[in-house]
Amino acid sequence: MTGQELLYRLNSAKCAAVFGELYGENGVEAARLRYAALVGGMLDGSPEGFPRSRFPETSGDMRLFTAAGRTELGGNHTDHNLGKVLAASIQMDQAALVCPRNDNIVFYRSEGYPDVMVDLSDLSARQDEKGTTEALVRGIAAEFAARGIRLKGFSANAASTVLPGSGLSSSAAVEVLFGRVFDALYGGGKLSALEIAQIGQKAENVYFGKPCGLMDQTACASGGAVAIDFGDAAHPLVTNIGFNPEEAGWTLCVVNTRGSHADLTPDYAAIPGEMKAAAAFFGGTVLREIDRKQVTARAAELRKALGDRALLRALHFFDENDRVDAMTAAIGDMNRAAPGEDKQRAFGRYLDLVNESGNSSWELLQNVYSPKNPAEQGISTALALTRNFFRSHPGETDGGNGSLPSSRPACRVHGGGFAGAIQTYLPQDELEMYRREMEAVFGAGSVTALRIRPIGAAELAL
């Protein structure tokens, strides 16, 4: 549709319903303004606006796309060893106004970032593009071409609300956005969310140069809360689970400690490296192929060969896999229970497991701060202050009905760790008090309440 038609539809009741599903009722008006600004940026022919020379052949065909950020609920650092995870798409997303082109050029503008231009005539990986958005575009296009899909280019005006550096997967959101755009424009919209995720992962591994797992892309693409079992690497099992903490009167949020991610690549790489080294000690490739009893029975040999940390990280893997199953079961019990004490009790079990996950990441996985810089421990500090907050408000952590134990600190490291964010569950009426206390330490805007949304990466039909 044309830009003017799109602006008209942004004010329709149907659009309000779609935006309500994506961003919540309180986010509808802000979403309208945000998408209208994307349209206006492409219609504006001024030098400061979207350059017309970049999209000469769009014929007025403008389409809207969204790709969600994600929050990790359980399974910290297990996907790269074919473990189990829980994750969910959130209201913060990458939104884009897209125009198909008749040439092979992809032009991508995202607010706050340098413009990206890629010629799809050459889909080979380039060493000089490692670590860039250009590499992701080229790699994703190459995967579509390998599937026999003939591509042309597109122009996109985009804006992201996924907070960078907070473990909400802003990069994975961009990857699945590109995948969904290529699929919708030139592939007939036939690819599943998992296929879009796998395309993004391969582009990040091969073209971008980061050996990531598949959890981030899968959660960003799928929508809602999902349990993912990576046991079959080629065909992970993705199961949608209905999870809404608000039904139990609780809020899920993240606290961005705003620590520096510079020079952390070796710390991140060491986790899968040490886990896989432990697997190799027993003749395997990844820990999913190894039995916990093998590890504990030969713990003395393993720690002598690889060191204590590799042993501890292997134990974390096994514990976290079991925990994901228990968390999934607790969510199922919560969903089946009628409102009241049974639902609160099931959610209480879930919160206990969240806390166990956080303890395991802190004590066994050891990804709350970099050993190279022990003076900077933003995540440890945020976790400690959160636990202190819960202890300081006895009787307020029970969702208001007295059925849950007070003083339960429901918090854990969020995402990769070492710097970035923690995840916290707290009663809805405690959010603003918690926000004030944490933002006094980590700065204004460091606390963000999350909403699990049912739509992952999709074209919006208004």
NORJOSUL-V945965 format. One record per residue. RES is the residue in three letters. PHI is phi in whole degrees, -180 to 180 (NA if undefined). PSI is psi as a letter, one per 30 degrees, with the letter a starting at -180 (* if undefined). Layout:
RES;PHI;PSI / RES;PHI;PSI
//
This chain:
MET;NA;l / THR;-76;l / GLY;-62;e / GLN;-67;e / GLU;-63;e / LEU;-66;e / LEU;-60;e / TYR;-65;e / ARG;-70;f / LEU;-63;f / ASN;-100;g / SER;-85;l / ALA;-66;e / LYS;-63;e / CYS;-63;e / ALA;-60;e / ALA;-67;e / VAL;-64;e / PHE;-67;e / GLY;-63;e / GLU;-68;e / LEU;-78;e / TYR;-120;f / GLY;86;l / GLU;-58;e / ASN;-75;f / GLY;-105;g / VAL;-64;e / GLU;-66;e / ALA;-63;e / ALA;-67;e / ARG;-59;e / LEU;-64;e / ARG;-64;e / TYR;-69;e / ALA;-62;e / ALA;-65;e / LEU;-65;e / VAL;-64;e / GLY;-61;e / GLY;-65;e / MET;-84;f / LEU;-80;f / ASP;-72;k / GLY;-95;g / SER;-71;l / PRO;-58;f / GLU;-82;f / GLY;-88;a / PHE;-70;k / PRO;-67;k / ARG;-62;f / SER;-63;f / ARG;-85;f / PHE;-139;i / PRO;-77;f / GLU;-127;h / THR;-87;f / SER;55;g / GLY;74;g / ASP;-88;j / MET;-113;k / ARG;-135;k / LEU;-105;k / PHE;-134;l / THR;-140;k / ALA;-140;k / ALA;-77;l / GLY;-75;l / ARG;-141;l / THR;-120;k / GLU;-85;k / LEU;-96;e / GLY;-169;l / GLY;94;h / ASN;-70;j / HIS;56;h / THR;-122;f / ASP;-64;e / HIS;-70;f / ASN;-113;g / LEU;61;h / GLY;-91;a / LYS;-119;k / VAL;-141;l / LEU;-120;k / ALA;-153;l / ALA;-151;k / SER;-77;l / ILE;-127;l / GLN;-70;f / MET;-77;k / ASP;-150;l / GLN;-104;j / ALA;-109;k / ALA;-147;k / LEU;-98;k / VAL;-124;k / CYS;-122;k / PRO;-69;l / ARG;-121;l / ASN;-101;g / ASP;-116;a / ASN;-102;g / ILE;-95;k / VAL;-104;k / PHE;-115;k / TYR;-130;k / ARG;-116;k / SER;-126;k / GLU;-53;k / GLY;91;f / TYR;-129;l / PRO;-64;k / ASP;-62;k / VAL;-120;k / MET;-134;k / VAL;-132;k / ASP;-94;j / LEU;-77;g / SER;-65;f / ASP;-121;j / LEU;-109;g / SER;-82;k / ALA;-69;k / ARG;-120;k / GLN;-63;e / ASP;-75;f / GLU;-102;g / LYS;-55;k / GLY;80;g / THR;-120;l / THR;-65;e / GLU;-57;e / ALA;-63;e / LEU;-65;e / VAL;-59;e / ARG;-65;e / GLY;-67;e / ILE;-66;e / ALA;-61;e / ALA;-63;e / GLU;-67;e / PHE;-67;e / ALA;-62;e / ALA;-65;f / ARG;-88;g / GLY;82;g / ILE;-93;k / ARG;-84;k / LEU;-104;l / LYS;-122;a / GLY;-88;a / PHE;-155;l / SER;-113;k / ALA;-139;k / ASN;-113;j / ALA;-130;l / ALA;-151;k / SER;-116;k / THR;-110;g / VAL;-77;j / LEU;-67;k / PRO;-69;k / GLY;77;g / SER;-109;g / GLY;75;g / LEU;-100;g / SER;66;h / SER;-64;e / SER;-69;e / ALA;-65;e / ALA;-62;e / VAL;-64;e / GLU;-62;e / VAL;-74;f / LEU;-63;e / PHE;-58;e / GLY;-62;e / ARG;-67;e / VAL;-65;e / PHE;-58;e / ASP;-65;e / ALA;-69;e / LEU;-77;e / TYR;-129;f / GLY;-110;g / GLY;79;g / GLY;65;h / LYS;-95;f / LEU;-79;k / SER;-76;l / ALA;-60;e / LEU;-64;e / GLU;-65;e / ILE;-61;e / ALA;-63;e / GLN;-65;e / ILE;-63;e / GLY;-63;e / GLN;-62;e / LYS;-64;e / ALA;-62;e / GLU;-70;e / ASN;-68;e / VAL;-90;e / TYR;-90;e / PHE;-77;e / GLY;92;g / LYS;-117;k / PRO;-82;i / CYS;-83;l / GLY;-82;a / LEU;-111;f / MET;-62;e / ASP;-60;e / GLN;-63;e / THR;-64;e / ALA;-67;e / CYS;-64;e / ALA;-84;f / SER;-80;e / GLY;91;k / GLY;72;a / ALA;-92;k / VAL;-133;k / ALA;-100;k / ILE;-122;k / ASP;-111;j / PHE;-92;g / GLY;-53;e / ASP;-99;j / ALA;-58;e / ALA;-80;f / HIS;-136;i / PRO;-59;k / LEU;-93;j / VAL;-112;j / THR;-122;k / ASN;-74;k / ILE;-125;k / GLY;-76;j / PHE;-136;k / ASN;-144;j / PRO;-57;f / GLU;-62;f / GLU;-64;f / ALA;-97;g / GLY;82;g / TRP;-117;l / THR;-116;k / LEU;-99;k / CYS;-144;l / VAL;-122;k / VAL;-118;j / ASN;-87;j / THR;-78;f / ARG;60;h / GLY;-78;l / SER;-77;k / HIS;-95;g / ALA;-64;k / ASP;64;g / LEU;-97;f / THR;-54;e / PRO;-62;e / ASP;-66;e / TYR;-63;e / ALA;-65;f / ALA;-67;f / ILE;-67;e / PRO;-63;e / GLY;-63;e / GLU;-72;e / MET;-64;e / LYS;-71;e / ALA;-65;e / ALA;-64;e / ALA;-63;e / ALA;-64;e / PHE;-58;e / PHE;-103;g / GLY;87;g / GLY;-105;l / THR;-104;e / VAL;-133;l / LEU;-67;f / ARG;-61;f / GLU;-85;f / ILE;-110;k / ASP;-92;k / ARG;-54;e / LYS;-63;e / GLN;-61;e / VAL;-68;e / THR;-69;e / ALA;-68;f / ARG;-118;h / ALA;-59;e / ALA;-62;e / GLU;-66;e / LEU;-65;e / ARG;-68;e / LYS;-70;e / ALA;-79;e / LEU;-120;f / GLY;99;l / ASP;-66;e / ARG;-64;e / ALA;-63;e / LEU;-63;e / LEU;-63;e / ARG;-68;e / ALA;-65;e / LEU;-63;e / HIS;-59;e / PHE;-57;e / PHE;-65;e / ASP;-63;e / GLU;-68;e / ASN;-60;e / ASP;-63;e / ARG;-66;e / VAL;-60;e / ASP;-61;e / ALA;-68;e / MET;-65;e / THR;-63;e / ALA;-65;e / ALA;-65;e / ILE;-64;e / GLY;-60;e / ASP;-64;e / MET;-63;e / ASN;-68;e / ARG;-82;f / ALA;-77;k / ALA;-72;l / PRO;-55;k / GLY;132;b / GLU;-65;e / ASP;-64;e / LYS;-65;e / GLN;-65;e / ARG;-65;e / ALA;-64;e / PHE;-68;e / GLY;-61;e / ARG;-62;e / TYR;-62;e / LEU;-63;e / ASP;-58;e / LEU;-71;e / VAL;-58;e / ASN;-65;e / GLU;-62;e / SER;-61;e / GLY;-62;e / ASN;-63;e / SER;-66;e / SER;-63;e / TRP;-72;e / GLU;-93;e / LEU;-101;e / LEU;-68;e / GLN;60;h / ASN;-120;g / VAL;-92;f / TYR;-157;l / SER;-82;k / PRO;-65;f / LYS;-76;f / ASN;-140;i / PRO;-67;f / ALA;-72;f / GLU;-104;j / GLN;-135;h / GLY;-61;e / ILE;-67;e / SER;-58;e / THR;-65;e / ALA;-63;e / LEU;-65;e / ALA;-65;e / LEU;-67;e / THR;-66;e / ARG;-63;e / ASN;-65;e / PHE;-62;e / PHE;-66;e / ARG;-67;f / SER;-80;f / HIS;-128;h / PRO;-61;k / GLY;86;f / GLU;-98;f / THR;-100;g / ASP;-109;g / GLY;69;g / GLY;89;g / ASN;-123;g / GLY;73;g / SER;-93;f / LEU;-112;l / PRO;-61;k / SER;-75;l / SER;64;g / ARG;-86;j / PRO;-82;j / ALA;-96;i / CYS;-152;l / ARG;-160;l / VAL;-62;k / HIS;-116;k / GLY;80;b / GLY;-65;e / GLY;91;a / PHE;70;e / ALA;-158;l / GLY;118;c / ALA;-130;l / ILE;-116;l / GLN;-116;k / THR;-136;k / TYR;-112;k / LEU;-150;l / PRO;-58;k / GLN;-57;e / ASP;-79;f / GLU;-102;f / LEU;-59;e / GLU;-67;e / MET;-65;e / TYR;-62;e / ARG;-58;e / ARG;-61;e / GLU;-67;e / MET;-75;e / GLU;-71;f / ALA;-65;f / VAL;-98;e / PHE;-105;f / GLY;100;l / ALA;-60;k / GLY;82;g / SER;-77;f / VAL;-104;k / THR;-128;k / ALA;-77;k / LEU;-106;k / ARG;-126;k / ILE;-78;k / ARG;-109;l / PRO;-83;f / ILE;-113;k / GLY;-92;c / ALA;-108;k / ALA;-161;l / GLU;-86;k / LEU;-91;k / ALA;-98;j / LEU;-102;*
//
